[in-house]
Amino acid sequence: MTTMNGRGVDEIHGYAPLRPVAGAAAPDASPVVPGGVSQAALDAAQAFSDAHDGLALLVWSGGALRHEAYAPHVTADSLFETFSMHKSALGLLYGAALRDGAIASIDDPVGLYVAEWRDDPRGAIPLRHLLGMSSGLTVHSLDKGDPVALSLMLGDRISETALTVQAERPSGEVFDYYNVAAQVAGLALSRAVAAKGLGDAATYLSKALWAPMGGADARLWVEREDGEPRFFAGLQARARDWLQLGRLIAGAGALDGRQVLPADWIAAITAENPLNPAYGLLVWRAAPIENGRRPYGPSTAYAAPHGAPFQADDLVYFDGFGGQRVYVSPSRDLVIVRIGRPRLDFDDAVLPNLIVEGVGEGLGWG
């Protein structure tokens, strides 16, 4: 195994309390198999990640793991905090909840599952609009020192606070990326699976997705010992486990000949959002980008740097703050996992474009 330039992984002891997510008895241990991607492309991708404080870089292509590299003092067994990539894992888990009958339809009103909103106008918001980031809920921003935003991020009553957030407009009208939408969607799923006798959120994640896909033991950052997870962040896992999640999208829910999630759900979450072609349901997608930046909606000042169009027009990706990414091109059976210290100058297009071009060269297309 190669290493990357770096200063070692930051400790994540500040995230507490944590709840375990049991992995498979024999977690995936795919060997690195040379080939499939040109070495020049892998070297260039590694150099870019290194230059932006990278901690882990994995590339899966053509049915095999082609590259795996970590910063010094980081290993394949290290757990990483990858922030909003948890949202995409939640999106995948919804497919299991639909399959298992805990949730009947994502067009159901959220009040059907969240009792506090059952007799409230917000209870009519369809789950689809929460998953698609068009909830219409008022955005409270840390940028403005909003105490509600601070409570939503660091408090011990995050779910309760999320349920106090009022609607600013009807849902389904404006794309506006918001942690509260994911928290309420996660709360709905948690209540739904518990009502079906399928356990709490961590137990269900383990049994319905994490262990079946071959993940190792992971952890969820919960709001308090008896509370819910932060469904918008705080899923601490190995880089290889994020690779498995990406492979589920590449394989239409199947992994090594096993159908882990319904294929129609993978198609649903990766389909174009009518309000934003660069989004699906809790995952991002390739779409034309204007002015070299990808916006998160009218309530977020920051926009992710995006210096060129994606070379793979079927690209789907998980986005975690400051350059945490899982990029997937299903047509190429390509998955790239990149984890690093947060950098606001991380350009979304560089890594996937380098590797996509290298896949062609590695197979003799270039």
N, C-alpha and C positions, 0 to 999 in steps of 0.2 A: 504494500500500500504506500502510495506517495503521500507527501505532506504539503501543506501550503504555508506560505509566509504568513505570520500572524503572531499575536501576543497571547494566544490561548483563549479558551472560552471564558466569558464572564460567568461568575457564580450566579445561580438563580435562587439562592436561599431567601431572598427578599419576598419571593412569592409564597404566601402562606395565608390560610391553610391549603393543603393539597389533598386531593382524593385519588387513590390509585385506580388505574384502568388496567385490568388484567389482560395480558397478551396471550399469544399462543404458546402451547407447551414447547413447541419447536419453532421459534421465530424465523422468518425468512433469512437465509444466509447465502444468497446467490453469489457465486464467485465472479470476480472481474474477468471478462473474456475479451482479449484484444480483438480489434477489428471493428468493422461496421461504421466507424467514424474516423476521418483522417486525423492523424496525430497532430498535424499543424492546427486544425480547428480546436482540438482538445487543449493544446498548449495555449492558444490565444484566449480561449474561454477561461482557462485557469488563471492566466495573467490578469484578465479583466476582473475576475472575482477577487483575486489577491489584492489588486490595487484599490478595491473598494471594501477592504476589511472583511474578506470572506472567511468563513469558518468551515464550511462544507460545500462540496460540489460533487454531484453524482449525475451520471448520464446513462440512461437505458436506451438502447436502440436495437431494432431488429431481433428482439427476443432475448437479449442478454444485457447484463450490466457491463458497460464499456469503460467506465471511469469512476473512480471513487477516491476522493482526496479530502484531507482534513488539516486544519491548522495544528501547529504543535500543541500538545497537551489536550487535544480533542481526539476522540476515537469513534469508531462505528457504534459504540454503545452509549455515547454521550446523548443526553437529552437537551433539547434546545427550546427556548421560548421563541415562537415564531408569530406571535401577535395575531393578526386577523386571518392568518391561514386557517385558524379554527373555524371561521365562518364556513369555509368550503367543506370542511369535514362534517359540519352540521348539515350542510346541504346534501351531502351523500347519505348521512344517517336518516334523513327524511325518507329516502327511498326504501330503507328497511322498515320504517314505521308504517309506510303505506302498504308494503308487502305483507306485514304482519297484522294489518287491520287495526292498528292503534289509531291511525289517522285515516279517515275515509277518503278525503280529497283535499288538495291544497286550495281548492276554491271554497272550502268551508270557512265560515267566519271564525276569527280567532276566539270570540266569546264562547264558542262551543266547547273550547278546551280550557280557557282561562276564566274561572268563575268570577273574578273581580270585575271583568268587563262584560259579563253576560248581559246585564241590563243597561249598559253604557253604549252610546253611539260608537265608541271606538271598538266595541265588540263586533261590529259589522265588517271590520277590515278583513279582507280575505287573507289567509295564510300566504297565498301567492304574492300579494303586494308586500308583505313583510320580507319574504325571501328574495323578491325582486327589487328591494330598496325603493319602493314607491309608497311607503306607509302613510305619508301625509302628517306624521307626527312632528311636533316642534323640535328643532335641533338645538340642543344646549351645547355650547362649545367651550372647551378648555382654553382656547385662544383668548377668550374674553373674561377669563377668571370666573366663569359661571359656577356657583356652588353646587348646582344640580349636576353639572358635568363632572365635577370633582367627585361627588358622591357616586356617580355612575361608574367611574373608573376605579376608585380606591375604597369605597365604603363597604360596610358589611351587610347592607340591605339593598344590594344592587337591583334585584328583581322587584322589590317593593318600590324603589325609586323609579325604575323604568315604567312601572304601571301607573305612576302619577303623571307621566308626561302626556300633555294634552295634544290634540290634533290641531295642526295649523291650517290644513286644507283637506279636502276629500282624498282618500287614498286612490292610487292608480292614475294620478295626473302628472306627477313630477318625479323624476329619478333624483334621489337625494340619499347618498350613502350614509348610513347611520348605525352606530353600535346598538342603539336601543331597539331598532327593528330586529336585529339578530337576537338580542336578549329575549324579547317577547316571543319570537318564533321558537327559540330554544325552550323557553318556559312552557309553551304550548305542547311541544314534543315531550318534555319531561312529564307533564301532567297526564298526557295521553298514554304513554307507555306504562306509567304507574297504575293508571286505572285499569289497564289490561293485565296487571299482575306481572309485568315484565321487568320490574325493578326500577331503581333510580336511574338518573341520566348516565352515570359512570358505568353501572352494571349493564345497562342496555347498549351503550357504546361498545363495551367489551364483547358481549355475547353476539350482537347483531352485525358488527363490522370489524372491530379491531382484531380479535382472535381469528375469525374466519379468513381475514386477509393475510394472516401470518405476521402481525405486528408484535413487537416486544412490549413488555410492561411500560405503560405511559402514566401520565399524571394530569389531573385537571386542577386548575387554580379555582377554588370555590370562594364564595363570598364570606362564608363563615362555616364552622364545623358542621352545622345541621342545615346549611343552605344549598343553593344551586350553584353550578359552575358559572363562570363568565363565558357565555356562549359566543362572544365576539372575539375572544382571545384566551390565552392561558392554557392551551393544550400543549403540554411538554412531551416531546417524543423524539425518537431518533430520526436522522435524515433518511435512513432506509425505510422507515414507516411512512414518511411522506411520499417516498417513491412508490410504495405499494398503493397508496391512495391515488396517485397519478396514473398508475397502471390500470386501476379500475376504470378510469375514464377512457384511457386508450383502448381498453378491451371491452367497452360497452357493458361494464359491470362484471365481466368475467376475468378470472385470474388463474392461470395455469390449468385451464380446462374446467374450472369450477365457477358457477354463476353465483357470485357473492351478493350482487345487487341487481335489481331488474334493469334490463337493457333500456326499456322505455323511460325509466327515470333518468338514466344518464342522458338520453336524448332530450328529455324535458329541461334539465338544468343547464345544458349547454346550448340550448336554442336561443336565438336572438330575443332579447327583451324589447318589447315594442317601444319603450321609452328611452332605451340606450342600447345601440347595437354592440357596444363594447362590454355588455353585461348579460348574464343569463339569470340563474337563480343561485345566488351566493357564490358564483364563480365569474371570472372575467373572461372575455373572448377577444379574438383578433377583430379589429374594425379600423376604419380610417381614423387617424388622429390629426387634429388641426394644431398648428403652431408648436409642434414638437412637445406637447404635454398632454397627459391624460387626466381630465378632471374627475373629481369624485362627486360633483354635484354643486348646486348653488350655495350651499351652506358651508362648504369646505374651501378655504383659501388655497391650500396646497394642491398642486397637480403633479403627477408623477412624470419625470422626464421620459421622453419617448422620441429618440432622435431619428428614427427611420421606420417605415412600414414593416410589419412582420413578414418574413419570407414565407411562412406557413400560414395560409389563410384559414386553416381550420384550428389554429392554436387556441387552447383553453388554458387558463392559468389561475392559480391561487396567489393572492397578494397579501403579504404581511408587511407591516410597517418597515420602511427603510431598506428594502431589498431582499426580503424573505419571499422566495418564489418556488412554485412548482409549475413548470411549463409542460404542456402536453399537446402533441400533434398526433391524433389517432391514426391518420392516414399513413404516418411513418413509423408507428409503434414507437414513438419517441417520448421520453419523459426526462426532464431536467429538474433536479432539485438543487436549489442554491440557498444557503443560509449564511448570514453574516451579521456583524454589528450594524445597527441601523445607520444608513447613509441617505440623506435626502437627495443626493445627486446620482443615485443609482438609476441608470438608463435601462428601461425595460426591454428595449429591442436588441441590445448587443448580444447577450448570451444566446438566446434562441436562434438569432440569425446566423451567428458563427457556427453553431452546431448543425442547423438545418443544411447550411452549405457544405459542412464537413461530412454529413451523412451521404450526400450525393457523391462526393469525392471518394469516401471510404468504400462505396459500393461500385466504384468505377464509372459513375455517371458524369463526373466532371472532367 
